Amino acid sequence: MNAGTKGTKRYKYQTVPTGKKVQIGTTPFRGVPFVPTPKQAPDTDTLGQEITHALLVAAMQVCDRHGDDEAARAQMRADCLNTPMHLRADLLAHFQQTNPKHHP
């Protein structure tokens, strides 16, 4: 299936090989980007879980500093978990800045 030429003496046209038909779901051939399947894709929620864990730890340290009782701690946990995921890193940074004793 090599490319060739055809035509007359005066005009030459380059021929292009026809594509090979493949069944859907076969291994990608050269030139097609590889898209990982869900099993091969990295866990995108890992970072969110790490931030949430660090946020809860920092929140409990703030509660320690203020001497909060268990009801206030439960409310702080609920407030942290109800914070939208895209804002949790900012809240964590705020807790870390206002409580430098636990975060250098």
N, C-alpha and C positions, 0 to 999 in steps of 0.2 A: 504494500500500500504506500509506496513512495510517491511523492509528488513528481510530476513530469511535465512535459510540454506537448502541445498539439497545435495544429493550425496549418497555415500555408507557408511557403518560403518567406514571404514578406512579413506576415504577422504570426507571431507565436503567442500562445496563451498558456499560462501555467495552469496545470490541472491540480486539483486538490483532492486528496483521498476522501472517500465518504467515511463518515463516522461509524464506529462499531456500536451496534445496539447492545446494551447490557441490561440485565434485569435489575429492577429497583432493589436496593438493599445490599448490593454487592460492594466489595471493597473499592474505595475511590481510586481512580486512575490518576496518572500524572497530570498536574495542572488544576486539580480540584482540591480546595482546602479541606482539611480534616476537621470535622465537627464532632467533639466528644459526645458519646451517649450519656444519659443521666448517671449511669454507674461510674463512668470515667470522669465526670465533671467534679471539680472540687466542691467541698461543702461550703457554700457561700454564706451560711448562717453562723459559721464558727466565730468570726470576728464579732458579730452581734452578741453572741453568747458570752464572749470574753468581756466585752464592754459592759454588758448587763451585770455580770458577776462582780467586776471591779466597781461598778456604780453602787451595787448593794453593800459591798464591803466599805466603801468610802462613806456611804450614808449612815451605816452603823457606827462608824468612827465619829461622825458628826453628832450622832445621838449620844455616844459616850461622852463627848466633850460637853454637851449640854445637860447631861444627867437625866435623859428622858426615860420614862417608864415603858413597860411593855406595850401599852396601848399606843403610845406615841411612836414607838419603833414599828409596830404593825402598820400604822398609818403612813410612815415614811416609806416602808417597803412597798405598800400599795401605790403610793404616789410615784415612786421610781418606776414600777412596772407599768403604770398607766401612762408614763411619759412616752411619746412617740419615739420609735427606734432612731430616727434621724436626729433627734435632739439629745439622746442619752449621752453621747460623747461630750457634748457641751456642758451638760449637767455634771458629769464626772470631773471635767476640768475645773468647774466652779468649786466643787467640793474639795478638790485637791489644792486649789489656791487658797481657800479660806481655812484649810486645816493643814498648814505646812508642817506641823509636828509629825504627822504620819507619812507625809510625802515630801521627800527632799527636793 
